[in-house]
Amino acid sequence: MFDVKQTTEDIVNWIREWFENNGKGCNAVVGISGGKDSSVVAALCVKALGKDRVIGVLMPNGEQSDIDCSKQLVAHLGIPYFVCNVKKSVDGAIAALQEAGVELSRQTLINLPPRIRMATLYALSQSKNGRVANTCNLSEDWVGYSTRYGDAAGDFSPLGKLTVQEVKQVGKYLNLPINLVEKVPSDGLSGKTDEDNLGFTYAVLDRYIRDGVCENLETKARIDRLHTLNEFKLKPIPCFEYQP
């Protein structure tokens, strides 16, 4: 039922309209990981705004084994890009917290680099007349597989309502290199894939999101639990309603 041609055209028009209303003449700033989501977002922005108005930002944390994928993407699209290594910033923040007597949890160490990357994106964006693209998809957002104020942040979100399978179809429709579209996402830390960490495949999750079908009751319960626990990430900050 997914009309990839119409959906792609709709997203491109939506990006153009969004920039017309929220940043006329501004550039789209995209953090390029070399995976399908950032590749598709960058390609959609190029189609909407032209390659001269899309800036790629590569942000390795020290050595990045798959940074060639990021370089392949920016070369394929012909967009300007910057390489900003965030290791010193990450290490500096960790050292400052430890010197303050904070015992950092494993989850803190996992979430810190994405948050520093987002700070880097906004710093570059502000200096380059830009607007920051969010590269999350619906499947990741559904179960909270993103870092709040890290990769979950951004000014506009082209893929926020598309599942992983739909994002892949858009990537193929845009003739992106197939190795980037089909690249298996991983956390870059443990050697595990995203699906290993989640405990189910994106294909299973996507079917449940779109069709409400999940034969494995244990998996269904896990998806429901993750969705309930992480739904707050997608909502505005709760604000006390002061009544003078």
N, C-alpha and C positions, 0 to 999 in steps of 0.2 A: 504493500500500500504506500510505501515511501517513494515520493516523486523527487528524485535527486536533482533533476534539472530545475524544476520549479522552486524547490527549497533553496538551492544554491543562488538562483537569481533573486529570490526574496531576501536572503541574507545580505547579498551584495547591495541591494537597494536600501535595505535597513541601515547598513553601515554608512552609506552615503548620506542618508537623511539624518542619521545621528550626528555625524560630523558637521553637517550643515547647521544643525541646531545647537550643538554643544562644543564646537571647536572648528569653526569655518577657517579653512586654510591650515589647520593643525596637522601634525603628523601622527600616524599610528605607531606606537612603540610596543614591540612584541618581544617578550623573552623567548629565545629560541633554544629549546632543549634537544631538538633533533627527533622528537617523537611526533606522533600523528596530530595531536591537538594543536601544538604551536605551529606546526607546518601548515595545517589547514587554515588556521586563523590568519597567518601571515599571507597565504595565498589569496584568501578572501579579501583581505585588506588591499592587496595589490590590485586585484580585479576591481575593487570599488574606488580606490583613490589614485592608483598609479604607483609604480615602484619607487618613484622619487619621494613619495610621502609615507613610506613604510620603513621604519628603522628596526633592524634586528639587534638584539642584545644577547650575547653569549656570556654566560656567567658560571664558569667552572669554579668548583671549590677545591683549589689545588689542581691536581691532575684529574682530567675527565676522560675516561677510556673511550667514550663514544662521541667525543666532540667533533669528529670528522663528519658525523651525521648532521650536526648543526651547520657546519661549514658547507656541506653539500646542499643544504636547503637554501641558504642565502645566495649561494652561487647559482642555483637553479632558478631562483626568482629574480636575481640581479638587483637585490636591494642593498643599500648601505648598511653597515653593521659595526658594532663595537664589541670587543672582548674585554669584559670586566671581571677579573678574578676576585672572588669574594672571600678567599681563604683568610687573608689578614683581618678582615672585618669580623668574620665568624670567630676566629681564634681570639681576637681582641675582646669581643663580647664575652666569650667563655671565660677568659682569664680574669676579666673585671668582676664577673659574678662569683667566681671561685675565690678571688681575693677578698670579696665582701663576705665570705663565709657561707655562700649558697652551695648546697650539694645538688648538683644538676641531675635530673632524671634522664633516662634514656630517651623518653619522648621529647623532652626539652631539646636534647642534642639533635634529634631528627627534625624538629620543627624550626629550629633557629636559622639554618641556611635558607629555607624558602622565604622566611620573613626578611632576612637581610637582602636576598635577591629582589624582593618587592620594593624595599626601600631604595635599592640601587636603580631599579626601573623608574621609580618616581623622581629620583634625583636627576637622572638623565633626561626624562621626559620634560621636566620643568626647564631644563637648560636647552632643550631642543624643540620647544614649542609643540609639545606632544600630548597625546592622550594614551593612557596605558590600556592595553588589551588584556582582558581576562581570558585564559585559555582552557578553563575547566569545561567539562561536558556534563550532561544530565546524569549519566550513570555514576560518575564520581561524586557529584553533589548529592545524589540520592542517599548514598551510604556514608557521606561525610569523609570521603577519601581525598581530603585536601587540607591545607593548613590555613586556618583563619588568619587574615591579614598577611598571609603569604601568597601562595598561588591562587587562593580563593578570592583575592582582591582584584581590583581593576576598575576602569571607568566604563567599559562597555564589554558585553559578553556575547560574541557571535554564536557560540556553541552551547550555551547554557541550557537549551531546551532540546538538544539532540543527544541520543544515546551513542555509545561507542560504535555500534554497528552502523549507525547512520552517518557518523563522522567519517568513518572509513569510506563509505560510499561517496561522500562529498569529495574526499581526498582523491579518490580514483577518477571521479568526474573531472576534477581540476588537473588531471594528468600529473600529479605529483609522483616523485620516484616511489615505486612500490615498496622498497625496503623501508622507507620512512612511514608510509601509511600502515604497513603491517608490522612495524617494529614492536616487539613485546615490551610493554612498560615495566620498569622495575624501580625500586626505591633508591637504588644507587648506593646502598649502605650494606645490606645484609646478603646481597646476592640473590635475593628472592624477587620474584615478579610481583606485580600488584595483585594478581589473582591468587598467588600463594598466600599473601598477607590477608587478603579478604576472606579466603576460604571457599570461594566459588568463582565461576568464570563470568566475564562480562556478558557472554552470550546468554547465560542463564538469567543474569540480572536484567538485561535488556528485555528479554521476553516477559519477565515478571512486571517490569515497568509498563510496557506497552500493551500486553495482553492479559495481565493479571494471573498468569499461569506459572506455577512452580511445583512440579511433582514432588520434589523432596521436601517434606515438611520441616525437617531440621534446617535446611538451607533457607526456606521461606521465613522461619522464625528468626534466623540470624539477620536476614535482610531487613525484616520489619524492626528488629531491635536496633540495628545500626541507623536506620532511617529516623526512628524516634529520638535516639540519643543525639543525633547530629543535625536535626532539622533547624535548630536555632542558628546554625551558621549561615543560613540563607535568609534570615530575617533581619530587619533593621535593629539597631541597638534599642532595647527597651528604654523608654524615657518616662520619668516621673512627670505626670501631668499636673503641674502646679496650677492651682486655682486661686488667684489673688482676691 
